[in-house]
Amino acid sequence: MNVTSKMFWTFLSFLAFLLFITAIYTKLYWLNIFVIVLGLLVNKQGMSILFPKKYLEKKNIASEK
């Protein structure tokens, strides 16, 4: 999988969600450290790939303010 592909970032976000659900059900709350790291990674690196139009509009509105 290529890091610039939408499928990669979608997989990573579902992986974070599944790890979160697993941590809740198994009460392994330390597993949420990995969930937080994956979530931040998707937020910072993958948002422009997953939501290109919406991300650019939001960024332009923020820069105008």
C-alpha positions as CSV (number, residue, x, y, z in Angstrom):
1,M,0.0,0.0,0.0
2,N,1.2,3.5,-0.9
3,V,1.2,6.1,1.9
4,T,-0.5,8.6,-0.5
5,S,-3.4,6.3,-1.2
6,K,-6.9,6.8,0.2
7,M,-7.2,3.0,0.9
8,F,-4.1,3.1,3.2
9,W,-5.5,6.0,5.3
10,T,-8.9,4.4,5.5
11,F,-7.4,1.2,6.7
12,L,-5.4,3.0,9.3
13,S,-8.5,4.8,10.6
14,F,-10.5,1.6,10.8
15,L,-7.5,0.0,12.6
16,A,-7.5,2.8,15.2
17,F,-11.2,2.3,15.7
18,L,-10.9,-1.5,16.1
19,L,-8.1,-1.1,18.5
20,F,-10.2,1.4,20.5
21,I,-13.1,-1.0,20.7
22,T,-10.8,-3.9,21.6
23,A,-9.2,-1.8,24.4
24,I,-12.7,-1.0,25.8
25,Y,-14.0,-4.5,25.8
26,T,-10.8,-6.1,27.1
27,K,-10.1,-3.3,29.6
28,L,-6.6,-3.0,28.2
29,Y,-6.6,0.8,28.4
30,W,-2.8,1.1,27.7
31,L,-3.8,0.0,24.2
32,N,-5.3,3.5,23.8
33,I,-1.8,4.9,23.5
34,F,-1.6,3.3,20.1
35,V,-5.1,4.5,19.2
36,I,-4.1,8.1,20.1
37,V,-0.9,7.9,18.0
38,L,-2.8,6.4,15.0
39,G,-5.5,9.0,15.4
40,L,-3.1,11.9,15.4
41,L,-1.2,10.4,12.5
42,V,-4.4,10.1,10.4
43,N,-5.5,13.6,11.5
44,K,-2.2,15.3,10.6
45,Q,-1.1,13.3,7.5
46,G,-4.2,11.6,6.1
47,M,-7.0,14.2,6.3
48,S,-5.9,16.0,3.1
49,I,-6.0,12.6,1.3
50,L,-9.2,11.3,2.8
51,F,-11.1,14.6,2.4
52,P,-9.3,16.8,-0.1
53,K,-12.0,19.4,-0.9
54,K,-13.3,19.8,2.6
55,Y,-9.8,20.0,4.1
56,L,-8.7,22.7,1.7
57,E,-11.9,24.7,2.2
58,K,-11.4,24.5,6.0
59,K,-7.8,25.5,5.7
60,N,-8.5,28.5,3.5
61,I,-11.2,29.7,5.9
62,A,-8.9,29.4,8.9
63,S,-6.1,31.2,7.0
64,E,-8.5,34.1,6.1
65,K,-9.4,34.6,9.8
